[in-house]
Amino acid sequence: MRLAPTLTIALLIGPVLAGLAGTIAPALGFFPALGGTSVSPAPFLDLFATPGIWASTRLSLTTGLLATAISLAITALVLAGWSGTRSFGAIQAVLSPLLSVPHAAAAFGLAFLIAPSGWISRLASPWLTGWERPPDLLIVNDPWGLAMIAGLVVKEVPFLLLMSIAALPQTRPGRSYTVTASLGYTRLRGWFLITLPQLYARIRLPVYAVLAYSMSVVDVALILGPTTPPSLAVRVVQWMNDPDLSMRFQAAAAAVWQLVLVIGSLFLWRLCENLLARWSVVLASSGRRGRSNGFGRAVGLTFAILVAGSVLLGLGGLVAWSFAGFWGFPDVLPDTLTARHWARHGSNMLPVLWQTVLIAVIATALAVVLVLACLQTEVTNNLRRGRTALWLLYLPLLMPQVAFLPGFQTYALLLGIDLGTGAVTLTHLVFVLPYVMLSLEDTFRAVEPRHMVVAASLGASPSAQFWRIRLPILLAPVLTAAAVGFAVSIGQYLPTLLIGAGRVQTLTTEAVALASGGDRRVIGVYALAQTGLVMLAFASALALPRLVWANRRALREAA
Amino acid sequence: MSLSLNIEILQNGVQMISLATDIAPGEVVSVMGPSGIGKSTLLAAITGTLPPAFCVKGNIVLNGRDITHAPPHSRRAGILFQDDLLFPHLSVGANLAFGLSRDIKPRSARRSRVESALEDVAMAGFYSRDPATLSGGQRARVALMRTLLAEPEALLLDEPFSRLDATLRSQIRHLVFDHARARDLPVLMVTHDAQDAEAAGGRVIHLT
């Protein structure tokens, strides 16, 4: 119990540091198992001599920075224009469930939507475009990474929006609005000048996590990203999987290069934050009150609808393809519907599905137990979590996965062992833990402390207070945190691929592997199975407390 | 039963409250003073739930036991707050049974003890009700009975009546004081309502 915080911190930073060491050593040419016995610059020289390496580098920077900036801008615009209004409830209700759609499934859905033979093109053909067959355009996998940026934005906007909604009440936006409006500022201007700076300080780490993730993502890049050359992270994975083991040196060098790029971009981002902050002070002191709200609010709403629409229509596309018989272009719907694909791939999929669920359930259960133990230790010993601990919590999210996961293959090769399902599960735990903690900690601390004083005065020991009072009251938030953790595990691609070394298969690795084959019917089946699992978890997390506490109004309303 | 206090409470090393008094069985002592003076802190020192910035010197003796540093759950000092603080996930009956000593067995005996406690406050038949569906007065009565079923050796009251409206307030006030006297409990009440202190009829200590 008392060891829980130490164990958790060790779990968060241990793998990251060990993995980094295992990546940096081969990047410097030191890898005795493969004959690298002395430090040399050769891996980096090879890396920078590789054709297209600068294009890959540029892609990593542009996709990451643009996806983050656009997601943040949309989030801010939606909040500025609509938070605190009646319509915002509807926006929130539509965008929140999108968080449960795994990145890969959302990316496939988007691809099915915008591809030359996708729904948008079908809807506009032939009456508008004159196309009788799909045009030969490179929309998905475009060389600028635009499709990839769009795929990231539709997933990161719901994430940033939910993180912001959680932090927003602390900034007292209602009071600020009253003050700024009474001084003659428009809603938008007032929000950007007064509320945004306070809000941004509270969502800075999630924004950094989005930046690090977007720069180094692999699964979305494989589905939507450019191919000749692909972004840097994809090339790391390609070289890691190269049958020629000597490519591992170059892969490690590329992984370190990716890390340098992410750290550099984080500093660049920080610099821009400072510049924008100064500019906003200048603007705030200028006395300009803003002219009209209408345009900004309309733009915010349009983007919110675009984001929600593309994910939801994308899921619709997955459903349509997974049941499609013959489906010619430019028909909007398939000629015939059939359950054949589900029947045929379903039975192959079952063992993979089982494996996926097993890994997710174990990783989530461990994470929930650790998080509860940490938080309980914190409240019983009257501890306060400091800023350092918050950064440690975010460390696995800020560190690009592709920079430290290859290190574990180094150790596996060194020790001559196979990393199996157990190792994959533990790696998932590293990424599940922070999200479970972030999802649960505030509600855990917010439980009325006098309930515990009363329970103690009635003779309940600290452990009885936990099991009989705090945990039952927290049933709904604990289940929600578990669903978040489950979703994070289901969505993991790189840890499963690199730690499982191709021998551990989950729905995500299978679905992404199908991307290159381009059989939309199978992809539909796998991506929907993946999404369905996550939705089922969230649905249970919502339904269970309502059933258990059907007769307890105070908890039912809180659920 | 008696509660004897001879304590100093320090906040970050600076003395905040100093109090020495003995409360006899059945006696109600009221502590009054402006808000922020540390009235609730005084009760937290007795329940053993002081925030870490505070420390207590001296001793708190309850019925001959020095409980100054005992763990909160073994002090046997019952407390009532201005909010009823009924556990929202337990039925009315389960809230009461939570307070009941473990030694009362079997289940049927526990049940009948709880039922008779409900009858004592004219709430027979409320056993399986959701506490969220009770009126303010009913909740206050359940909270009182829950505290008493734990058989405390002292009763602490933290502005217990301030959330109730005027008619209910005097009714609940009498109920609490009557039950405490009937059990010979020493009662320490902090309040900023002079009527509370008046109704208690005991000594009044002004903190300044």
Contacts between the chains, C-beta under 8 A, distances in Angstrom:
chain1	res1	chain2	res2	distance
A	382	B	51	6.8
A	382	B	52	4.4
A	448	B	85	6.9
A	450	B	81	5.6
A	450	B	83	7.2
A	450	B	85	5.5
A	451	B	85	5.7
A	451	B	87	6.5
A	452	B	49	7.7
A	453	B	44	7.6
A	453	B	47	5.8
A	453	B	49	4.9
A	453	B	72	7.3
A	453	B	79	6.5
A	454	B	79	6.5
A	454	B	81	7.5
A	454	B	85	5.0
A	454	B	147	8.0
A	455	B	73	7.8
A	455	B	87	7.8
A	455	B	98	7.4
A	456	B	47	6.8
A	456	B	48	7.2
A	456	B	49	6.8
A	456	B	72	3.7
A	456	B	73	4.6
A	456	B	75	8.0
A	457	B	47	5.6
A	457	B	72	7.0
A	457	B	73	7.9
A	457	B	75	7.3
A	457	B	77	5.9
A	457	B	78	5.4
A	457	B	79	4.7
A	457	B	147	7.3
A	457	B	150	7.3
A	457	B	152	7.1
A	457	B	156	7.9
A	458	B	78	7.3
A	458	B	98	6.2
A	458	B	99	4.4
A	458	B	146	6.9
A	458	B	147	7.2
A	458	B	150	4.4
A	459	B	73	5.4
A	459	B	74	7.3
A	459	B	76	7.2
A	459	B	99	7.8
A	459	B	101	7.5
A	459	B	150	5.7
A	460	B	73	5.6
A	460	B	98	7.4
A	461	B	71	7.6
A	461	B	73	4.9
A	462	B	73	7.3
A	464	B	73	7.7
A	465	B	73	7.9
A	468	B	98	7.2
A	469	B	87	5.8
A	469	B	89	8.0
A	472	B	89	4.2
A	472	B	90	7.9
A	473	B	87	7.4
A	473	B	88	6.4
A	473	B	89	5.6
A	475	B	89	7.6
A	549	B	89	6.6
A	551	B	91	7.8
A	551	B	130	5.5
A	552	B	88	6.0
A	552	B	89	5.7
A	552	B	130	5.3
A	552	B	132	6.6
A	553	B	130	5.6
A	553	B	132	3.7
A	553	B	133	6.3
A	554	B	88	3.8
A	554	B	130	7.9
A	554	B	131	7.5
A	554	B	132	4.2
A	555	B	88	5.3
A	555	B	89	5.7
